[in-house]
Amino acid sequence: MLVAAAASQQLIHPLKAGARRVINRATSHTAKQFKCQMQQSDPPDQRRKFTVAIEGCCHGELDNIYATLAHLERVERRKVDLLICCGDFQAVRNLDDLETMSVPPKYRDIMTFYKYYKGEKVAPVPTLFIGGNHEASNYLWELHYGGWAAPNIYFLGYAGAVRFGGHRVAGLSGTYVAQHYHWGHHEKLPYDDRMVKSAYHVRQLHVHRLMQLKQPTSIFLSHDWPNLITRYGNSTRLFQQKPYFKKEAERGDLGSPANQQLLEALQPDYYFAAHLHCKFPAVVQHANSAAAANCISSNQKQQQQQQQQQHADASVASSDRVTRFLALD
């Protein structure tokens, strides 16, 4: 897990290993309070600074994750405002949900989400998550466009965006498989062996929805990595730790081309991912794309120039945008 200040351009620090085992209490927030925060639409100059905890693959370990946050708040005396989980959340409510999760039967475990769904516990920190490749797909399908999976726990949907503290947080659920990318969602219960996998595969429609975002995005989430991200970090060290990644990265197969497309189009301040169970930081310097003007009519050019003059304060034409990427295990 990593803790970051969303309004700054600097990651604060990762949480010490082993802290998940510490159990402590934390003040709870109601889903209603979280909903009010999520719907804020502050202009850029009114965005507030807040502390975000980032979890890679959750795998249903909510009790341990919240215990870690309680430990952090007690030791560091810092309030965590938002927890973000980058997939494999495993929002399993009951034993029937396990039948729709793509894992070998011996690894099917109900874990701890059901306690929060039933109201036995309330998430002590507003929690936001996307889907991965190990999910209760039947339940997430009910929340296809996003919604409250449990009090104070919000699913971003298959492709969604919300505001928190004036910052836009957007995300894409699932993993990329080229075979299913241009398909629609055809799955229906009961899932067979193929449907239980295709249900969580990314579709072009989901990416198209996110490509419509026009305002700045502070944080973007995906489960698998952008397929070219290894070119922007210390790939030598990564390949030493994971030698079998090298050939895939050279072919451009280590990750998702759809995620790469979103990274280049949205240019978020931060991009977090998981899936490959290793830590990999990167810094992406985006080329200044002020002239996608080759295909734009003269009238559109004039309109763009007028808009640029009206919003000169927010213009970043003089400097390229930077995305700070981090994959967690």
C-alpha positions as CSV (number, residue, x, y, z in Angstrom):
1,M,0.0,0.0,0.0
2,L,1.1,3.5,-0.7
3,V,0.0,6.8,0.8
4,A,0.0,10.0,-1.3
5,A,-1.1,13.6,-1.2
6,A,-3.4,14.0,-4.2
7,A,-3.1,17.7,-4.6
8,S,0.7,17.7,-4.6
9,Q,3.1,16.3,-7.2
10,Q,5.0,14.3,-4.7
11,L,4.4,10.8,-3.2
12,I,4.7,10.9,0.5
13,H,5.8,7.4,1.5
14,P,4.9,3.8,1.3
15,L,3.4,2.0,4.3
16,K,5.8,-0.2,6.1
17,A,5.5,-3.9,5.3
18,G,3.7,-6.0,8.0
19,A,1.5,-3.2,9.2
20,R,-1.5,-4.9,7.8
21,R,-1.4,-7.3,10.7
22,V,-1.9,-4.5,13.2
23,I,-5.6,-4.3,14.3
24,N,-7.0,-1.0,15.6
25,R,-10.2,1.0,15.5
26,A,-10.9,3.9,13.2
27,T,-13.7,6.5,13.1
28,S,-16.3,5.5,10.6
29,H,-17.9,7.6,7.8
30,T,-21.3,7.0,6.5
31,A,-22.1,6.4,2.9
32,K,-24.1,9.6,2.9
33,Q,-21.1,11.7,3.9
34,F,-18.9,10.0,1.3
35,K,-21.6,10.7,-1.4
36,C,-21.6,14.3,-0.6
37,Q,-17.8,14.5,-0.9
38,M,-17.8,12.5,-4.2
39,Q,-20.2,14.9,-5.8
40,Q,-18.1,18.0,-5.2
41,S,-17.3,19.9,-8.4
42,D,-14.9,22.6,-7.2
43,P,-13.1,24.6,-9.8
44,P,-9.3,23.9,-10.1
45,D,-8.4,26.8,-7.9
46,Q,-10.6,25.5,-5.1
47,R,-9.3,21.9,-5.0
48,R,-8.3,20.9,-1.6
49,K,-5.3,18.8,-0.6
50,F,-6.2,15.4,0.9
51,T,-4.4,12.2,1.7
52,V,-5.1,9.1,-0.4
53,A,-4.1,5.5,0.4
54,I,-3.5,3.3,-2.6
55,E,-3.9,-0.4,-2.5
56,G,-2.9,-2.7,-5.4
57,C,-4.8,-6.0,-5.5
58,C,-7.2,-6.1,-2.6
59,H,-8.2,-9.8,-2.7
60,G,-10.9,-9.3,-0.2
61,E,-8.5,-8.4,2.7
62,L,-10.6,-5.4,3.8
63,D,-10.2,-6.1,7.5
64,N,-6.4,-6.1,7.2
65,I,-6.3,-3.1,4.9
66,Y,-8.4,-1.0,7.3
67,A,-6.3,-2.1,10.2
68,T,-3.3,-0.9,8.3
69,L,-4.8,2.5,7.8
70,A,-5.7,2.7,11.5
71,H,-2.1,1.9,12.3
72,L,-0.9,4.6,9.9
73,E,-3.2,7.2,11.4
74,R,-2.1,6.4,14.9
75,V,1.6,6.3,14.2
76,E,1.9,9.1,11.6
77,R,-0.9,11.2,13.1
78,R,-2.2,11.8,9.6
79,K,-5.8,11.4,8.6
80,V,-6.4,9.2,5.5
81,D,-9.3,10.8,3.6
82,L,-9.7,8.2,0.8
83,L,-8.7,4.6,0.1
84,I,-8.4,3.5,-3.5
85,C,-8.1,-0.1,-4.6
86,C,-6.8,-1.0,-8.0
87,G,-8.8,-4.1,-8.7
88,D,-9.2,-7.7,-7.6
89,F,-11.4,-6.2,-4.9
90,Q,-13.5,-9.4,-4.5
91,A,-16.8,-8.0,-3.4
92,V,-18.1,-11.4,-2.5
93,R,-21.4,-11.2,-0.6
94,N,-22.1,-15.0,-0.3
95,L,-21.1,-18.4,-1.5
96,D,-23.1,-18.0,-4.7
97,D,-21.0,-15.0,-5.7
98,L,-17.9,-17.2,-5.5
99,E,-19.2,-19.3,-8.5
100,T,-18.9,-16.2,-10.8
101,M,-15.3,-15.5,-9.7
102,S,-12.5,-16.6,-12.1
103,V,-10.2,-18.5,-9.7
104,P,-9.5,-22.2,-9.3
105,P,-12.0,-23.8,-6.8
106,K,-9.3,-24.4,-4.2
107,Y,-8.7,-20.6,-4.0
108,R,-12.3,-19.6,-3.6
109,D,-12.7,-17.9,-0.2
110,I,-15.5,-15.5,0.9
111,M,-12.9,-13.3,2.7
112,T,-14.3,-10.2,4.6
113,F,-16.3,-8.0,2.2
114,Y,-19.6,-9.6,3.2
115,K,-19.3,-8.1,6.7
116,Y,-19.4,-4.6,5.2
117,Y,-22.2,-5.6,2.8
118,K,-24.4,-7.0,5.6
119,G,-23.7,-4.0,7.9
120,E,-21.8,-5.9,10.5
121,K,-19.0,-3.4,9.9
122,V,-18.7,0.0,8.3
123,A,-15.7,1.0,6.2
124,P,-13.8,3.5,8.4
125,V,-12.4,5.3,5.4
126,P,-14.3,6.3,2.2
127,T,-13.3,3.5,-0.2
128,L,-13.2,3.6,-4.0
129,F,-12.4,0.6,-6.2
130,I,-12.3,-0.7,-9.7
131,G,-12.6,-4.3,-10.9
132,G,-9.9,-6.7,-11.9
133,N,-9.7,-10.3,-13.1
134,H,-10.7,-11.9,-9.8
135,E,-14.1,-10.5,-9.0
136,A,-17.7,-11.5,-8.2
137,S,-18.7,-10.5,-11.7
138,N,-22.4,-11.1,-11.2
139,Y,-22.5,-8.4,-8.4
140,L,-20.3,-5.9,-10.3
141,W,-22.6,-6.3,-13.3
142,E,-25.4,-5.0,-11.2
143,L,-23.3,-1.9,-10.6
144,H,-22.2,-1.6,-14.3
145,Y,-22.3,2.2,-14.3
146,G,-20.9,2.5,-10.8
147,G,-22.6,2.5,-7.4
148,W,-22.4,1.7,-3.7
149,A,-21.2,-1.8,-3.2
150,A,-21.6,-1.4,0.5
151,P,-21.9,1.6,2.9
152,N,-18.9,3.9,2.3
153,I,-17.5,1.6,-0.4
154,Y,-18.1,2.8,-4.0
155,F,-17.5,0.9,-7.2
156,L,-16.4,3.1,-10.1
157,G,-18.2,0.9,-12.6
158,Y,-16.8,-0.7,-15.7
159,A,-15.7,2.8,-16.8
160,G,-16.4,5.8,-14.5
161,A,-15.3,9.0,-13.0
162,V,-16.2,10.9,-9.8
163,R,-15.0,13.9,-7.9
164,F,-13.5,13.9,-4.5
165,G,-12.3,17.1,-2.8
166,G,-12.6,18.9,-6.1
167,H,-10.3,16.3,-7.9
168,R,-11.4,14.0,-10.7
169,V,-10.7,10.3,-10.1
170,A,-11.4,8.1,-13.1
171,G,-10.9,4.4,-13.7
172,L,-11.3,1.4,-16.0
173,S,-12.2,-2.0,-14.6
174,G,-11.1,-5.4,-15.9
175,T,-8.2,-6.6,-18.1
176,Y,-7.5,-6.4,-21.8
177,V,-8.0,-9.3,-24.1
178,A,-7.9,-8.5,-27.8
179,Q,-10.3,-11.2,-28.8
180,H,-13.1,-9.6,-26.7
181,Y,-12.2,-5.9,-27.0
182,H,-14.7,-5.1,-29.8
183,W,-17.5,-7.3,-28.5
184,G,-20.5,-6.3,-26.4
185,H,-21.2,-7.9,-23.1
186,H,-23.0,-11.1,-24.0
187,E,-22.6,-13.0,-20.7
188,K,-25.6,-14.2,-18.7
189,L,-26.1,-16.3,-15.6
190,P,-25.2,-19.0,-15.0
191,Y,-21.7,-18.3,-16.4
192,D,-19.9,-21.1,-18.2
193,D,-16.1,-21.4,-18.1
194,R,-15.7,-18.9,-20.9
195,M,-18.2,-16.3,-19.7
196,V,-16.7,-16.3,-16.2
197,K,-13.5,-14.9,-17.9
198,S,-14.9,-12.7,-20.7
199,A,-17.2,-11.0,-18.1
200,Y,-14.3,-9.0,-16.8
201,H,-12.5,-8.3,-20.1
202,V,-12.3,-4.6,-21.2
203,R,-14.6,-3.5,-24.0
204,Q,-13.9,-0.7,-26.5
205,L,-17.2,1.0,-25.4
206,H,-15.8,1.4,-21.9
207,V,-12.6,3.1,-23.2
208,H,-14.7,5.3,-25.6
209,R,-16.7,6.6,-22.6
210,L,-13.5,7.6,-20.7
211,M,-12.1,9.2,-23.8
212,Q,-14.9,11.8,-23.6
213,L,-13.5,13.3,-20.4
214,K,-12.5,16.8,-21.2
215,Q,-11.6,18.3,-17.8
216,P,-8.3,17.5,-16.0
217,T,-8.0,14.2,-14.3
218,S,-6.0,14.0,-11.1
219,I,-6.0,10.3,-10.6
220,F,-6.6,7.5,-13.1
221,L,-6.9,3.8,-12.2
222,S,-6.6,0.6,-14.1
223,H,-6.0,-3.0,-13.1
224,D,-3.5,-4.0,-15.8
225,W,-0.7,-1.7,-16.9
226,P,-0.5,0.5,-20.0
227,N,1.4,-1.6,-22.5
228,L,4.3,0.8,-23.1
229,I,4.8,2.0,-19.6
230,T,8.1,0.1,-19.1
231,R,9.7,2.6,-21.5
232,Y,9.3,5.3,-18.9
233,G,10.8,3.6,-15.8
234,N,13.7,1.5,-14.7
235,S,12.9,-1.5,-16.9
236,T,16.3,-3.1,-16.3
237,R,15.5,-3.5,-12.6
238,L,12.0,-4.8,-13.4
239,F,13.4,-7.4,-15.8
240,Q,15.9,-8.5,-13.2
241,Q,13.0,-9.2,-10.8
242,K,10.7,-10.6,-13.4
243,P,12.8,-11.9,-16.3
244,Y,9.8,-13.3,-18.1
245,F,8.4,-9.8,-18.5
246,K,11.2,-8.8,-20.9
247,K,9.9,-10.4,-24.1
248,E,6.4,-9.3,-23.5
249,A,7.6,-5.7,-23.0
250,E,9.7,-5.8,-26.1
251,R,6.6,-6.9,-28.1
252,G,4.4,-4.3,-26.5
253,D,2.3,-7.0,-24.9
254,L,3.1,-6.3,-21.2
255,G,-0.2,-4.6,-20.4
256,S,-3.1,-3.0,-22.3
257,P,-3.0,-0.8,-25.4
258,A,-6.4,0.6,-24.3
259,N,-4.8,1.8,-21.1
260,Q,-1.9,3.3,-23.0
261,Q,-4.5,5.1,-25.2
262,L,-6.2,6.5,-22.1
263,L,-2.9,7.5,-20.5
264,E,-1.9,9.5,-23.6
265,A,-5.3,11.1,-24.0
266,L,-6.2,12.0,-20.4
267,Q,-2.7,12.7,-19.2
268,P,-3.6,12.4,-15.5
269,D,-1.4,13.7,-12.7
270,Y,-1.2,10.2,-11.2
271,Y,-1.9,6.8,-12.7
272,F,-2.1,3.7,-10.4
273,A,-2.3,0.1,-11.5
274,A,-1.8,-3.4,-10.1
275,H,-2.3,-7.0,-11.5
276,L,1.3,-8.0,-12.1
277,H,2.1,-8.2,-8.4
278,C,5.2,-6.1,-8.4
279,K,6.1,-2.5,-7.8
280,F,7.1,-0.3,-10.8
281,P,7.3,3.5,-10.8
282,A,7.5,5.6,-13.9
283,V,7.3,9.2,-15.0
284,V,5.7,9.9,-18.4
285,Q,6.5,13.3,-20.0
286,H,3.7,14.0,-22.4
287,A,4.5,15.9,-25.6
288,N,2.7,19.2,-25.8
289,S,-0.2,18.4,-28.1
290,A,-1.4,21.9,-28.7
291,A,-1.7,21.3,-32.5
292,A,-4.0,18.4,-33.2
293,A,-5.0,21.1,-35.7
294,N,-4.2,19.4,-38.9
295,C,-7.7,17.9,-39.1
296,I,-9.6,20.9,-37.6
297,S,-11.4,23.5,-39.7
298,S,-10.5,27.2,-39.5
299,N,-13.7,28.0,-37.5
300,Q,-12.8,25.4,-34.9
301,K,-9.3,26.9,-34.7
302,Q,-10.8,30.4,-34.0
303,Q,-13.0,28.9,-31.3
304,Q,-10.1,27.2,-29.7
305,Q,-8.0,30.4,-29.8
306,Q,-10.8,32.3,-28.1
307,Q,-11.2,29.7,-25.4
308,Q,-7.4,29.7,-24.8
309,Q,-7.5,33.4,-24.3
310,Q,-10.4,33.2,-21.9
311,H,-8.8,30.5,-19.9
312,A,-5.2,31.8,-20.1
313,D,-4.8,31.3,-16.4
314,A,-5.2,27.6,-16.7
315,S,-3.2,27.2,-19.8
316,V,-0.3,24.8,-19.7
317,A,0.9,25.5,-23.3
318,S,4.4,26.5,-22.1
319,S,5.1,23.3,-20.3
320,D,4.4,19.6,-21.0
321,R,2.2,17.6,-18.7
322,V,3.7,14.9,-16.5
323,T,2.0,11.7,-15.3
324,R,3.5,9.9,-12.3
325,F,2.7,6.2,-12.7
326,L,3.0,3.5,-10.0
327,A,2.1,-0.1,-10.1
328,L,1.6,-1.9,-6.8
329,D,1.4,-5.6,-5.9
